[in-house]
Amino acid sequence: MLDTQLHFVNGIVILLAAAIPIYLTIKLNNNLRKLTAILSIFILIHAVYCWLDYFGFDFLSDGIFEPLSAAALLFFGISYYGVTKKKSNVKKVVAIWTPITFIPLLDSFTIILLLAALGIFVWLAAKSKDIRNFQFQISIYIIIWVLGQVAGSLQDNGTILLSPVQGDIGLEIHVVSLVFFSIMVWLRFYFSQRSLWLSVS
């Protein structure tokens, strides 16, 4: 598949994933509304990154919107952690602030942000001890995204040599991560609505 087609698939898949958190942001209230709003912002920033890639604006997509989306994901992880701490009545900790205006335009910084977000979600998943929970599933998504970033960087600097037929391995892995994320969001929404309908009937 050509790179432009992969960028197009990325753009469509991420917009499909955005529908659920945007709907929940409108429908919910309190802390859940705040969390779904932050998740929606992350997805929409990532959608802008994908579409800018599709239209060939590489500097804006890779240099600004990709690290910005990783920072938004990290902020979502921090906010998610804050809400779970409040629920468990544990002493409130000082929130970590990511100064987005000082984000350097480097792939390595995107990976650092993703690894920080991954650390939060893996820790939360380990605490809950349930592989069916949201924290575990989003950890899988971030791991796939990080693998795509690393593979893309290694291919760009010549460490990994692939034939032209194989294309951009980082981009292909990124498509897999977004498909996984979209399916995860839609399935979680479906099963939550199904259990709600069953409890009402």
C-alpha positions in Angstrom: 0.0 0.0 0.0 1.3 3.5 -0.9 2.3 5.9 1.9 -0.5 8.3 0.9 -3.1 5.5 1.1 -1.8 4.6 4.6 -2.1 8.2 5.7 -5.6 8.3 4.3 -6.5 5.1 6.2 -5.0 6.6 9.4 -7.1 9.8 9.0 -10.4 7.8 8.5 -9.7 5.3 11.4 -8.8 8.0 13.9 -11.9 10.0 13.1 -14.0 6.9 13.6 -12.4 6.5 17.1 -13.1 10.2 17.9 -16.9 9.8 17.6 -17.3 7.9 20.9 -15.4 10.2 23.2 -17.0 13.3 21.7 -20.4 11.8 22.1 -19.6 10.8 25.8 -18.2 14.3 26.4 -21.6 15.8 25.5 -23.5 13.1 27.4 -21.6 12.8 30.7 -20.8 15.2 33.5 -18.2 15.8 36.3 -14.8 14.0 36.1 -15.9 11.6 33.4 -16.8 14.4 31.2 -13.4 16.1 31.8 -11.6 12.8 31.0 -13.6 12.1 27.8 -13.0 15.8 26.7 -9.2 15.3 27.1 -9.3 12.0 25.3 -11.3 13.7 22.5 -8.7 16.5 22.3 -5.9 13.9 22.0 -7.7 12.1 19.2 -8.6 15.2 17.3 -5.0 16.5 17.5 -3.8 13.1 16.3 -6.4 13.2 13.5 -4.9 16.6 12.4 -1.5 15.0 12.5 -2.7 12.1 10.2 -4.5 14.4 7.8 -1.5 16.8 7.5 0.6 13.8 6.8 -1.8 12.8 4.1 -1.7 16.2 2.4 2.1 16.3 2.5 2.6 18.9 5.3 5.5 16.8 6.9 7.0 19.6 9.0 3.6 20.5 10.6 2.5 16.8 11.0 5.8 15.2 12.2 7.4 18.3 13.8 4.4 19.8 15.7 1.2 17.8 15.8 2.7 14.3 16.5 4.6 15.4 19.6 1.6 17.6 20.6 -0.7 14.5 20.3 1.8 12.5 22.5 1.7 15.4 25.0 -2.1 15.4 25.0 -2.0 11.6 25.6 0.4 12.1 28.5 -1.9 14.8 29.9 -4.8 12.4 29.6 -2.8 9.7 31.5 -2.0 12.2 34.3 -5.7 13.3 34.5 -6.8 9.7 34.5 -4.4 8.9 37.3 -5.8 11.9 39.2 -9.4 10.7 38.9 -8.5 7.2 40.0 -6.6 8.6 43.0 -9.6 10.6 44.0 -11.9 7.6 43.7 -9.6 5.5 46.0 -9.4 8.4 48.6 -5.7 8.6 48.4 -3.9 11.9 49.3 -3.9 14.2 46.3 -0.6 14.7 44.6 0.8 17.7 42.7 -0.3 17.6 39.0 2.5 17.3 36.4 2.3 20.1 33.8 3.8 19.6 30.3 4.9 22.9 28.8 3.6 22.3 25.3 5.0 25.6 24.0 8.5 24.4 24.6 8.2 21.0 22.8 11.3 20.5 20.7 10.6 19.3 17.2 12.2 15.9 17.5 11.0 12.3 17.0 12.9 11.3 20.2 10.9 13.7 22.3 7.6 12.2 21.0 8.9 8.8 22.1 9.8 10.2 25.5 6.3 11.6 25.9 4.8 8.3 24.8 6.9 6.3 27.2 5.9 8.6 30.0 2.2 8.0 29.1 2.9 4.3 28.8 4.4 4.3 32.3 1.3 5.8 33.8 -1.1 3.4 32.1 1.0 0.3 32.7 1.2 1.2 36.4 -2.6 1.8 36.6 -3.2 -1.5 34.8 -0.9 -3.4 37.2 -2.7 -1.9 40.1 -6.1 -3.0 38.8 -4.8 -6.5 38.0 -7.4 -6.9 35.1 -6.3 -7.2 31.5 -9.9 -6.3 30.3 -9.7 -2.8 31.7 -9.1 0.5 29.8 -5.7 1.1 31.2 -4.3 -2.2 30.0 -5.8 -1.8 26.5 -4.6 1.8 26.0 -1.1 0.5 27.2 -1.2 -2.0 24.3 -2.1 0.9 21.9 0.8 3.0 23.1 3.3 0.1 22.9 2.3 -0.4 19.2 2.6 3.3 18.6 6.1 3.4 20.2 7.1 0.4 18.1 6.0 2.3 15.0 8.0 5.4 16.0 11.1 3.4 16.8 10.8 1.3 13.6 10.3 4.5 11.5 13.3 6.2 13.1 15.5 3.1 12.5 14.4 3.0 8.9 15.0 6.7 8.4 18.6 6.5 9.7 19.4 3.4 7.7 19.6 0.9 10.6 16.7 -1.1 9.1 17.0 -1.6 5.4 13.8 -2.7 3.6 12.9 -3.1 0.0 10.8 -0.3 -1.6 8.0 -2.8 -1.9 7.7 -3.0 1.9 7.4 0.8 2.2 7.4 2.8 5.5 7.4 0.2 8.3 6.8 2.8 10.9 3.7 4.1 9.1 2.4 0.6 8.6 2.7 -0.1 12.4 1.1 3.2 13.1 -2.0 2.2 11.0 -2.2 -1.0 13.1 -2.1 1.0 16.4 -4.9 3.3 15.2 -7.0 0.4 14.0 -6.5 -1.3 17.4 -7.4 2.0 19.2 -10.5 2.6 17.2 -11.8 -1.0 17.6 -11.0 -0.8 21.4 -13.0 2.4 21.8 -16.0 1.1 19.8 -16.1 -2.3 21.5 -15.8 -0.7 25.0 -18.7 1.6 24.1 -20.8 -1.3 22.7 -20.3 -3.5 25.7 -21.0 -0.7 28.2 -24.3 0.2 26.3 -25.2 -3.5 26.1 -24.8 -4.0 29.9 -26.8 -0.8 30.4 -29.6 -2.1 28.2 -29.6 -5.5 29.9 -29.8 -3.9 33.3 -32.8 -1.7 32.3 -34.7 -4.6 30.6 
